[in-house]
């Protein structure tokens, strides 16, 4: 259980904080601890872990009382093995910013549990645990494939209500029981998102889900439209330079940065002493975010040569680095950028660079 939700929360914007696993014997105790942790913020998403899914109804009663009169978070509920004596554990995302927080429910959808299908904050849309069952009739499709397809169809309905495209989903966790084979989940995902998944996906088998469902999905999507950044090789490369550049004191838009990169993308640089350092875009952001804001950083393109073939492109892009837009050049070099076209947008797959010596 540990880290299932929090692993997806790495490097969110500064207006969020995340609870660890709050475990308890009594549901009301868990909710009280969560309320205390969330003081000064708004709970926008939760994952509830039950030692026995048969406790779902009684847990809902305590949950309903806790959020009475308030916006109920986007919630996901699963049965897992908890430490001895624990009946429930909960992890949560707390929004501490001052922006608008609103709940989103698709039209003609009935909620039988105290949840909101999606919660929108200025930066993110948090999507609740969407189950492979009809939320209005309670019917669960008879085949594994049909259940997964229904789960994704309901997910698409939530995205449409939020006016978002599937490409704006940045991560998803799919819980399934042993009655739903993992290959059925993977096949349905490729149909929905494409043959090469552009987002971070976690697929986990659990003993049971709520309401007789055998598969469920929850995740987050970007609440900003960066689609114009990835319509061409030119716009994608320009955005890559623009998003990391700025004066001291200016926060970088790391959601925009992430949007440019495929989930399997790498940053690589040739070391002066030999060898290559290879990291993920997320690791690049984590290593550099603080320094970029404290010191200022401008990387500008000085030259470009582009080669394309069908759905791939390679860009030789010369660069110059300064601390501010009008200070002397600190160093120059070459970025070797590989991109992939998925028939709807360009993705950055690799950035390999070396500095002039």
C-alpha positions as CSV (number, residue, x, y, z in Angstrom):
1,X,0.0,0.0,0.0
2,X,2.7,2.4,0.9
3,X,3.4,5.0,-1.8
4,X,0.7,3.9,-4.2
5,X,-0.9,7.4,-4.3
6,X,2.0,9.5,-3.2
7,X,4.3,8.2,-5.9
8,X,2.0,10.0,-8.4
9,X,2.2,13.2,-6.5
10,X,5.9,14.0,-7.0
11,X,6.8,17.5,-8.0
12,X,3.3,18.9,-8.1
13,X,3.0,22.7,-7.8
14,X,3.8,24.4,-4.5
15,X,0.1,24.8,-3.6
16,X,-0.3,21.2,-2.7
17,X,0.6,18.9,0.2
18,X,0.1,15.2,0.6
19,X,-0.8,13.1,3.6
20,X,1.0,9.9,4.4
21,X,-1.0,6.8,5.1
22,X,-3.3,7.7,7.9
23,X,-4.3,4.3,9.4
24,X,-6.9,3.6,12.1
25,X,-9.2,1.0,13.7
26,X,-12.3,3.3,13.6
27,X,-13.4,5.1,10.4
28,X,-14.3,8.3,12.3
29,X,-10.8,8.4,13.8
30,X,-9.2,8.3,10.3
31,X,-11.5,11.1,9.2
32,X,-10.7,13.3,12.2
33,X,-6.9,12.9,11.6
34,X,-7.4,13.8,8.0
35,X,-9.4,16.9,8.9
36,X,-6.6,18.0,11.3
37,X,-4.0,17.4,8.6
38,X,-5.9,19.4,6.0
39,X,-6.4,22.4,8.2
40,X,-6.0,25.6,6.1
41,X,-6.5,23.7,2.8
42,X,-9.1,21.9,0.8
43,X,-9.0,18.1,0.4
44,X,-9.3,17.5,-3.3
45,X,-8.5,13.8,-3.7
46,X,-8.3,10.8,-1.5
47,X,-7.6,7.1,-1.8
48,X,-9.3,5.0,0.9
49,X,-7.8,1.5,1.7
50,X,-10.1,-0.9,3.5
51,X,-9.0,-4.2,5.0
52,X,-12.4,-5.6,4.0
53,X,-14.5,-4.2,1.2
54,X,-17.6,-5.3,3.2
55,X,-17.0,-2.2,5.3
56,X,-17.7,0.0,2.3
57,X,-21.1,1.2,3.5
58,X,-20.1,1.9,7.1
59,X,-17.0,3.7,5.9
60,X,-19.2,5.8,3.5
61,X,-21.4,6.9,6.5
62,X,-18.4,8.2,8.4
63,X,-17.0,9.8,5.3
64,X,-20.3,11.5,4.5
65,X,-20.5,12.9,8.1
66,X,-17.0,14.3,7.8
67,X,-17.7,16.1,4.5
68,X,-21.3,17.2,5.3
69,X,-22.0,20.5,3.7
70,X,-18.5,20.6,2.0
71,X,-17.3,19.7,-1.4
72,X,-16.5,16.0,-1.4
73,X,-13.1,15.0,-2.8
74,X,-12.5,12.8,-5.9
75,X,-12.1,9.5,-4.2
76,X,-10.9,6.0,-4.9
77,X,-11.6,3.0,-2.7
78,X,-9.9,-0.4,-2.7
79,X,-9.4,-3.4,-0.5
80,X,-5.8,-4.1,0.5
81,X,-3.9,-5.9,3.2
82,X,-3.4,-3.5,6.1
83,X,-1.4,-3.8,9.3
84,X,-3.0,-5.9,12.0
85,X,-5.8,-4.1,13.7
86,X,-6.3,-1.5,11.0
87,X,-9.6,-1.4,9.2
88,X,-8.9,1.7,7.1
89,X,-6.1,3.8,5.8
90,X,-6.4,7.0,3.8
91,X,-4.1,9.1,1.7
92,X,-5.0,12.6,0.5
93,X,-4.0,15.5,-1.7
94,X,-4.6,18.9,-0.1
95,X,-4.9,22.1,-2.1
96,X,-3.5,25.1,-0.1
97,X,-3.7,27.8,-2.8
98,X,-6.2,30.6,-3.2
99,X,-7.5,29.7,-6.6
100,X,-11.0,28.4,-7.4
101,X,-11.8,24.7,-6.5
102,X,-14.8,23.3,-8.2
103,X,-16.5,19.9,-8.4
104,X,-17.4,18.4,-11.8
105,X,-20.1,15.8,-12.4
106,X,-21.1,14.6,-15.9
107,X,-24.7,15.3,-16.7
108,X,-27.2,12.5,-16.0
109,X,-24.8,10.7,-13.7
110,X,-25.9,9.6,-10.3
111,X,-23.4,9.2,-7.5
112,X,-24.2,6.4,-5.0
113,X,-21.2,7.2,-2.8
114,X,-20.1,10.5,-1.2
115,X,-17.6,11.4,-3.9
116,X,-17.2,14.0,-6.6
117,X,-16.2,12.5,-10.0
118,X,-13.6,15.2,-10.6
119,X,-12.2,18.2,-8.7
120,X,-10.7,21.1,-10.7
121,X,-8.0,23.3,-9.2
122,X,-6.2,26.1,-11.2
123,X,-3.5,23.6,-12.3
124,X,-5.0,20.1,-12.1
125,X,-8.1,18.1,-12.5
126,X,-8.3,15.2,-10.0
127,X,-10.3,12.3,-11.3
128,X,-12.1,10.0,-8.9
129,X,-12.0,6.2,-9.0
130,X,-14.1,5.4,-12.1
131,X,-15.4,1.9,-11.8
132,X,-16.3,-0.6,-14.6
133,X,-20.0,-0.5,-13.7
134,X,-23.0,1.6,-14.8
135,X,-23.2,4.3,-12.1
136,X,-27.0,4.8,-12.7
137,X,-28.2,1.2,-12.8
138,X,-25.4,-0.5,-10.9
139,X,-25.0,-3.1,-13.7
140,X,-21.6,-4.6,-14.1
141,X,-20.8,-5.9,-17.6
142,X,-20.3,-9.7,-17.8
143,X,-16.9,-9.8,-19.5
144,X,-13.6,-8.4,-18.4
145,X,-13.1,-6.6,-21.7
146,X,-16.5,-4.9,-21.4
147,X,-15.8,-3.8,-17.8
148,X,-12.5,-2.2,-18.8
149,X,-14.1,-0.5,-21.8
150,X,-16.9,0.9,-19.6
151,X,-14.4,2.2,-17.1
152,X,-12.5,4.1,-19.8
153,X,-15.8,5.3,-21.4
154,X,-16.8,6.8,-18.1
155,X,-13.4,8.3,-17.7
156,X,-13.8,9.9,-21.2
157,X,-17.1,11.3,-20.0
158,X,-15.5,12.9,-17.0
159,X,-12.7,14.4,-19.2
160,X,-15.3,15.8,-21.6
161,X,-17.2,17.4,-18.7
162,X,-13.9,19.0,-17.7
163,X,-13.3,20.0,-21.3
164,X,-10.1,18.1,-21.4
165,X,-8.5,15.7,-24.0
166,X,-7.0,12.3,-23.2
167,X,-3.6,13.8,-24.0
168,X,-3.9,16.1,-21.0
169,X,-4.1,13.1,-18.6
170,X,-0.6,13.0,-16.9
171,X,-1.0,9.9,-14.7
172,X,-3.4,7.1,-14.0
173,X,-3.6,4.2,-11.6
174,X,-5.7,1.2,-12.6
175,X,-6.7,-1.2,-9.9
176,X,-8.1,-4.6,-11.0
177,X,-9.0,-7.8,-9.3
178,X,-7.8,-11.2,-10.5
179,X,-11.0,-11.6,-12.4
180,X,-9.7,-9.0,-14.9
181,X,-6.6,-10.2,-16.6
182,X,-3.8,-7.5,-16.8
183,X,-3.6,-8.0,-20.6
184,X,-7.2,-6.9,-21.0
185,X,-6.4,-3.7,-19.1
186,X,-3.3,-3.0,-21.2
187,X,-5.1,-3.7,-24.5
188,X,-7.9,-1.3,-23.6
189,X,-5.4,1.4,-22.5
190,X,-3.7,1.2,-25.9
191,X,-7.0,1.6,-27.7
192,X,-7.9,4.7,-25.6
193,X,-4.5,6.5,-25.4
194,X,-2.7,5.0,-28.4
195,X,-0.1,2.2,-28.9
196,X,2.6,4.0,-26.9
197,X,1.2,5.3,-23.7
198,X,2.2,9.0,-23.3
199,X,1.3,9.2,-19.6
200,X,2.6,7.6,-16.4
201,X,0.4,4.5,-15.8
202,X,0.4,2.1,-12.8
203,X,-1.6,-1.1,-12.9
204,X,-2.1,-2.9,-9.7
205,X,-4.0,-6.1,-8.7
206,X,-6.0,-5.8,-5.5
207,X,-8.3,-8.3,-3.6
208,X,-11.5,-6.3,-4.2
209,X,-13.1,-3.1,-5.3
210,X,-16.4,-1.5,-4.3
211,X,-19.9,-2.2,-5.5
212,X,-19.0,-5.5,-7.3
213,X,-16.7,-3.8,-9.8
214,X,-13.5,-5.6,-10.9
215,X,-11.6,-2.7,-12.3
216,X,-11.3,1.0,-11.5
217,X,-9.2,4.0,-12.7
218,X,-8.2,7.3,-11.1
219,X,-5.6,9.9,-11.9
220,X,-4.9,13.5,-12.6
221,X,-5.0,15.7,-15.7
222,X,-3.5,19.1,-16.6
223,X,-6.0,21.9,-16.3
224,X,-4.1,24.1,-18.8
225,X,-4.2,23.9,-22.6
226,X,-0.6,23.4,-23.9
227,X,-1.8,21.9,-27.2
228,X,-0.4,24.7,-29.3
229,X,3.1,23.9,-28.0
230,X,3.2,20.5,-29.7
231,X,1.5,21.0,-33.1
232,X,4.8,21.2,-35.0
233,X,8.5,20.5,-34.5
234,X,9.2,24.2,-34.5
235,X,6.6,25.0,-31.8
236,X,7.8,22.0,-29.6
237,X,11.4,23.1,-29.7
238,X,10.6,26.7,-29.0
239,X,8.5,25.6,-26.0
240,X,11.3,23.5,-24.8
241,X,13.6,26.5,-24.6
242,X,11.0,28.9,-23.4
243,X,9.7,26.8,-20.5
244,X,13.0,26.5,-18.7
245,X,14.1,30.1,-19.3
246,X,13.4,33.1,-17.2
247,X,14.8,35.7,-14.8
248,X,15.6,35.1,-11.1
249,X,12.5,35.0,-9.0
250,X,10.2,33.7,-11.8
251,X,8.8,30.2,-11.1
252,X,8.9,27.8,-14.1
253,X,5.7,26.2,-15.4
254,X,6.7,22.5,-14.8
255,X,3.3,21.3,-16.0
256,X,4.0,22.8,-19.4
257,X,7.5,21.3,-19.3
258,X,6.1,17.8,-18.6
259,X,3.5,18.1,-21.3
260,X,6.2,18.2,-23.9
261,X,7.8,14.9,-23.0
262,X,6.8,11.3,-23.7
263,X,6.5,9.1,-20.6
264,X,9.7,7.3,-21.7
265,X,11.7,10.4,-22.5
266,X,15.3,10.9,-21.3
267,X,17.6,13.8,-20.7
268,X,21.2,13.0,-21.3
269,X,24.4,14.9,-21.2
270,X,28.0,14.0,-22.1
271,X,30.3,14.4,-19.0
272,X,33.5,16.4,-19.5
273,X,35.5,13.5,-17.9
274,X,33.8,10.9,-20.0
275,X,30.6,9.0,-19.9
276,X,26.9,10.1,-20.1
277,X,24.5,11.2,-17.4
278,X,21.0,10.0,-18.2
279,X,17.9,11.2,-16.2
280,X,14.2,11.6,-16.6
281,X,12.5,14.9,-17.3
282,X,11.1,14.7,-13.7
283,X,14.6,14.3,-12.3
284,X,15.8,17.2,-14.4
285,X,13.0,19.4,-12.9
286,X,13.8,18.2,-9.4
287,X,17.5,18.9,-9.8
288,X,17.2,22.3,-11.3
289,X,13.9,24.0,-10.2
290,X,15.4,25.8,-7.2
291,X,18.5,27.0,-8.9
292,X,16.7,28.3,-12.0
293,X,14.5,30.5,-9.8
294,X,17.3,31.6,-7.5
295,X,19.9,32.4,-10.1
296,X,18.0,33.1,-13.3
297,X,18.6,31.1,-16.5
298,X,18.2,31.8,-20.2
299,X,18.9,29.2,-22.8
300,X,18.4,30.5,-26.3
301,X,18.6,28.7,-29.6
302,X,21.4,29.9,-31.9
303,X,21.1,27.5,-34.8
304,X,19.0,24.6,-36.0
305,X,19.1,21.7,-38.5
306,X,16.1,19.5,-38.8
307,X,15.8,16.0,-40.4
308,X,12.4,14.2,-40.5
309,X,11.2,10.9,-41.8
310,X,7.5,9.8,-41.5
311,X,6.7,10.1,-37.8
312,X,10.1,10.9,-36.4
313,X,12.3,14.1,-36.3
314,X,15.8,14.9,-35.3
315,X,16.8,18.4,-34.4
316,X,20.4,19.6,-34.1
317,X,19.9,22.8,-32.0
318,X,22.8,25.1,-31.0
319,X,22.3,26.9,-27.7
320,X,23.8,29.7,-25.7
321,X,23.2,30.1,-21.9
322,X,23.1,33.3,-19.9
323,X,22.0,34.3,-16.4
324,X,19.7,37.0,-17.8
325,X,18.6,38.1,-21.2
326,X,21.2,40.8,-21.5
327,X,24.2,39.4,-19.7
328,X,27.3,37.8,-21.3
329,X,27.1,34.2,-22.6
330,X,28.3,31.7,-20.0
331,X,28.6,28.7,-22.4
332,X,27.4,27.3,-25.7
333,X,26.7,23.8,-27.0
334,X,24.5,21.6,-29.0
335,X,21.2,19.9,-28.2
336,X,20.4,16.7,-30.1
337,X,16.6,16.4,-29.8
338,X,14.5,13.4,-31.0
339,X,10.8,13.8,-31.4
340,X,7.9,11.5,-32.3
341,X,4.6,12.3,-34.0
342,X,1.6,10.2,-32.8
343,X,-0.8,11.6,-35.5
344,X,-2.2,14.2,-33.1
345,X,0.9,15.9,-31.6
346,X,4.7,15.9,-31.3
347,X,6.4,14.3,-28.2
348,X,10.0,14.9,-27.1
349,X,11.6,11.5,-26.7
350,X,15.2,12.4,-26.0
351,X,17.4,15.5,-25.4
352,X,21.2,14.7,-25.5
353,X,23.5,17.7,-25.2
354,X,27.2,18.6,-24.9
355,X,28.9,21.9,-24.1
356,X,31.5,23.5,-26.3
357,X,35.0,23.1,-24.8
